[in-house]
Amino acid sequence: MPLNFKKMKKEYKNLPNKQILEKMNSFMEEFEKTKKLIVGLTHHLDILEEEYNKLNKEMQKRMGDEQS
């Protein structure tokens, strides 16, 4: 669910402390989940790049052998 920051920006000044603290907690949880996803995807992307590069080098060797 996308967050509507514009709307929240206007509303937060009228919220009681308890609701602000609840929103802060919710944002921290969402931040940690998002950070975890990004780290996991970055790791996945690094592995894909590494495997692609291995295959690419192998193809370059083979293409070089065929051209000789």
N, C-alpha and C positions, 0 to 999 in steps of 0.2 A: 504494500500500500504506500504510494508516494506521499511524502510529507509536504504539506502546504506551508512553507516557511513564511510566506508573505502574510497569510492569515494569522499564523501563530505570533508573528512579530507584533501585530497590532493588539492581540488579545492578552499577551502575557502580563502586561502591566496591571490588568484587572483581576488576575487570578490570586487566590489565597496561597499562602506559603506552601501548604500541604500539596496542592495541585502542582505547583511549580516543582517541588521536590520529586513528585511522582513522575512528571514529564522528564526531569533531569535523569532520573533512574532509568526510565524507558529509553532515553537517548543513549545513555552509556551502554545499555544492553545491546541496542541496535548497532552502535559503533563497534562493539567487540565482535558481534556476529559478522558484520561487514568486513572488518579487518581480517578475521579468520578466513573468510571466503577469498579475499584478495590474496592473502598469503598462499592459500592452497592453490588458487588459479595460477599465481606466479610460479609456484613450484612445478605445476603441470606444464606450463608454457616453457619453462627451462628444459624439462625433460623432452618435450616435443622438438624443441630446437636442436638439442643435442643429438637426438635420434635422426632427425632430418639431415643434419650435417654429416653424420656417419654415412648415410645412404648416398648423399650427394658426392662425397669423396669417392665412394666405391664406384658410382656411375662415371665420375671423371676418369678414374683409373681405367675402367672398361672401355670407355669411349676413346681414350688415348691408345689403348691396345688395338682397337679395331682400325684406327686411322693409320697405324704403322704398316 
